[in-house]
Amino acid sequence: NVDFDVRAGEVHTLLGENGAGKSTLMKILYGLYQQDEGEILLNGKVVNLTSPANAIAHGIGMIHQHFMLVPTLTVAENVALGLKSTRGMLTDLDTVSKRITEISISFGLKVYPHEYVWQLSVGERQRVEIIKALYRDASILILDEPTAVLTPSEVDDIFVIFKRLASDGRGLVFISHKLKEVLDLSDRITVLRHGRVTGDTTPAKSDRHDLARLMVGRAVKLAPDKQEVKTGEPLLSIEDLYVDGDRGRHAVQGLNMEVRSGEVLGIAGISGNGQRELAEAIAGLRTPKSGKITINGQDTTSCKPGQVRAVGLSYVPEERMKDGAVGDFDVKENLILLSHNREPYCKNGFLNFAEIRKHSEKLVKEYAVKTPSIDTT
């Protein structure tokens, strides 16, 4: 039973923890889901949004948390998908490219129409999604966790773009659970918890502690107590590492570093400056041009992912829905992806479904995974 509105020229944030219902609510507004009760009004008139195409026709655009782009196509080809061509059965990418450039210049998006999406950084792909919505003349933009995979510098850049879009008369719905970002960007804030509205406020009336209390229903300590760490032996060592990116140029050049037991090493930088290529080289997903990678005392420079995992490395990818999980698999199938061929989950080539279910239910409980069931895809 949620009431929510967005006005022209404002950024209205929908704030809540993971699983609070933010994305579900916005997917209803975008026509991906259908509501059981209630009404949706656009410009004061009741509308029935039966599909994303229908929502787009009503001027609603959505920037998805997990990008809806075809990697093997160019920026212009992705933007043109689903649109009628001015040349009938033939594509008119020159016209599309010209309009993309105009939009890019108007809003400072820095996107080049002829680049392939697979060559772009995460931040660049997000700008392509924004251009797709603007190209279709969206007056309402739903931004689903748009900063989830961006660096602080990229967040600052994208906020400038969002404010420019709002000042141009568009209404923006910003979905997030990051308190500082919400206070920096929002004009109004609506907080959800377990699918219900727990508060409506503005940045002028609330601080991070107020918002956190509305999100979880209790006072929250926002700054952890940092204790001095005693580090041990190096677990990961990198020597003079060179790694090429997808564009054929060095993404990592002469890198030396080590990670010791007992510490957390942070790697900072704007997206597209070698972080992904470095992580993939360490995980065995990308072969280095030269240099050496040592994990737990073993040379893994030329190892495959399975061999790297065997010596003790786990890898959480940048884009979890693209590289970390299989969307067509349910929760329990994803949880055993790396161990499905080993006992007790498999014996003599046959899966032990009872053991898989038991293991999956245990993990969901231990790690508070918010899912309707382990059979959910």
C-alpha positions, 0 to 999 in steps of 0.5 A, a space after each residue: 500500500 504505497 503512495 509515491 509521486 514525482 514532479 517535473 524538475 525534481 529528484 525524488 529518492 526512493 530509499 531503502 535496504 536491499 529487498 525493501 521493495 524499491 526496484 519492485 515498485 519501479 518495475 511496476 511503474 515501468 510496466 515490467 510487473 503489474 500491480 495487484 491493487 492501486 492506480 498509476 496516474 500520469 499528468 493526472 490521468 489513470 494509465 495502465 502500463 502493461 509493458 516497458 514499450 507502453 511505459 516508454 510511449 508514456 514518456 517513462 524511461 528506466 536506467 536499470 541497475 543491470 544494463 540492458 545493452 547488447 555488448 556486440 553492438 555499437 552504441 548507436 546500434 543499441 540506441 536504435 534497437 526497437 525504434 522505427 527507421 527513417 529509411 523503412 527496412 534499412 537502418 539509419 545509423 547516421 541519423 541516430 549517431 548525429 542525435 546521440 552526439 547532440 544529446 551527449 553534448 547537451 548533457 555532458 555524457 561523453 559517449 561516442 556512437 561508433 564504439 562497441 559496448 563491450 569495449 566500454 567501462 561500466 560508467 560509460 555503459 551507464 551513460 549509454 543507458 541514459 542516452 537510450 532513455 533521452 533519445 526516446 524523449 523520456 520525461 520521467 527517468 527511473 534510476 535503479 541503483 545507478 551508482 552501485 558500480 561507480 567510483 566516487 569520482 564517477 558518482 560526482 560526474 553522474 550527479 552533475 548530469 542528473 541535476 542537469 536533467 532535472 533542471 531541464 524539466 524532467 522528473 527523476 526517481 533515484 533508487 538507492 540505499 547510500 545515505 550520503 548520495 541520497 542527501 547530496 542529490 535529492 529534493 525529496 526522500 521517501 523511505 521504504 521498509 519491507 514494502 511499506 513507506 516508513 517516512 517522507 522527508 527532505 535533505 534539509 529536515 533529515 541527516 544520515 542517522 534519521 534516514 538510517 533509523 527509518 530504513 531499519 527501524 532502529 538507531 544505527 551506528 554509521 561509523 565502525 570502530 577501526 582497530 589497528 591491524 597486525 598483518 602477516 605474510 603476503 598472500 598475493 604478490 604481483 610483480 611488474 604486471 602488464 595486462 592488455 584491455 579489450 581495446 588492445 592497449 595496456 590497461 595495467 602497466 608495470 604494476 607491483 603490489 602485495 596483499 598480506 594476511 589480516 588486511 584489506 587493500 583498497 584499489 582506487 581509480 576512475 572506472 576504465 583505468 585498469 581495475 577490471 583487467 587487473 582483477 580478471 588477470 588475478 582471477 585467471 580470466 585474462 592472461 597477462 602480457 608479462 609479469 608474475 602473480 603469486 597466490 599463497 606461494 604458488 605462481 598463478 600467472 598463467 593459470 585458469 580460473 579453476 586452478 586459481 580457485 584451487 589455491 585459495 582465491 575467490 572472485 566477486 566480479 564487477 557485474 554480478 548478473 553478467 559474470 557472477 550468476 546465471 539469470 536463468 538458474 534458480 537460487 540453489 542452482 547458482 549457489 552450487 555452480 562451483 561445487 555441483 560436480 563434487 560430493 555431497 552434491 553429486 555422486 557417480 554423475 547424479 545430483 543429490 537434490 536433497 543435499 543441494 536444497 539443505 546446503 542452499 537453505 543453510 546459506 540463505 539463512 546464514 547470510 540473510 539472503 532476501 529471496 522468496 525461496 531457493 527455487 526463485 530464478 
